[in-house]
Amino acid sequence: MGLTPEQVKLIKATVPVLQDHGNAITTTFYQNMLAENPELNAIFNTANKVTGRQPRALAAALFAYATHIDDLGALAPAVELICHKHASLYIRPEHYKIVGTYLLAAMKQVLGDALTPEIHDAWAAAYWQLADVLIAKEATLYEQSDGWTDWREFKIAKKVRESDEIASFYLKPVDGKPLPSFRPGQYISVLVDVPGLEYPQPRQYSLSDKPSPEYYRISVKRELGLNGHPGCVSNVLHDVKQEGDTVKVSHPFGDFFLTDAKNGEIVESTRPIVLISAGVGLTPLTSILNTVTSKSSASKRKIHFIHGVRRARARAFKDHVLSLAKQYPNLQVTFFNSSPSDDEKQGEDFHHAGRIDLRKLDSDEHLFLDDPSTEYYVCGPEGFMQDIGRSLRDLNVDSDRIHMELFGTGGVPTL
């Protein structure tokens, strides 16, 4: 049953309350729910809770939902993103019952008598309106998952150091069955035990190679530990997990992917593409690059791979990308180093010093702005994404040709 007009008014009237108390509500929610349901620690990212990022993200999502309660179509992109993340963590309808109970209880705990019975009932109805949308969408994603609807055991067949910070893991299913394909740009979740934590921890990592029925490849950046935090998944993968060890893996998901597809299959295309990444954001774009260069149309397709790091030794896949550029004359490669060391040479280790700046590139020769069909795929940290997005819009690139993948929790939490 939908919300009544009176309940919609009450929800919209609480927008200022969420602005003032949203973070306190969501922090209380996580603390209470996980204290009384510790098994949910195997779903929620412990590191994001330690930093407070997850409560802030949930508060932002609640604020957005309340603001658009009478126009949920405006939230469609966020809903799509959330559902893919949920499906990769195998969130079920029963989890929504738990979350709803503790979220409403946290509202009451923080707001006290200000949460009247009428406002409580309005938020209960609003929560289940959203939950029902997410549950239905996630059910569809599970139905499309080739019967793979729970964690699956994978062996680390090969571990390769790609840079000072990044290592690749070639993952093969223990059951030996062929792997379903995926859309280049998508990710998998990996579930591992972390020393000092009672429950295993999931993390989502972009697939960094073209689809193969034999293995999935992820390329993981070692992240710095958090003060007081016993460890994180990237450090376990780098320091503990070795070839022959096993991890649990989800079916591939994600709403950021190469659009060269028909009926779910990658097709030949000559549409120009520009791949722009910073740091470990190159992983999904390397998957896209490896896919498009495996097609016969690659020799006729304009491709530009643009990547930024601090220093050359932090750059993964440099030799691989340059070798592809030698094979495909239409593939351009541009490297930015924001803080090159004294022994790095411009023109050899990098092309431009400083952060990625599209103004240093020719509009038509490098960015293919003279072709209105050109698509732009962008991935990296939040500030980088904002800068590149503004730059592309300033160059009059239509938003439907800009595809972005923001790493981390960002403003889209697990609801």
Secondary structure, 3 states (H helix, E strand, C coil): CCCCHHHHHHHHHCHHHHHHHHHHHHHHHHHHHHHHCHHHHHCCCHHHHHHCHHHHHHHHHHHHHHHCCCCHHHHHHHHHHHHHHHHHCCCCHHHHHHHHHHHHHHHHHHHHHHCCHHHHHHHHHHHHHHHHHHHHHHHHHHHCCCCCCCCEEEEEEEEEECCCCEEEEEEEECCCCCCCCCCCCCEEEEEECCCCCCCCEEEEEEECCCCCCCCEEEEEECCCCCCCCCCCHHHHHHHCCCCCCEEEECCCECCCCCCCEECCEECCCCCCEEEEEEHHHHHHHHHHHHHHCCCHHHHHCCEEEEEEECCHHHCCCHHHHHHHHHHCCCEEEEEEECCCCCCCCECCCECEECCCCHHHCCCCCCCCCCCCCCEEEEEECHHHHHHHHHHHHHCCCCHHHEEEEECCCCCCCCC
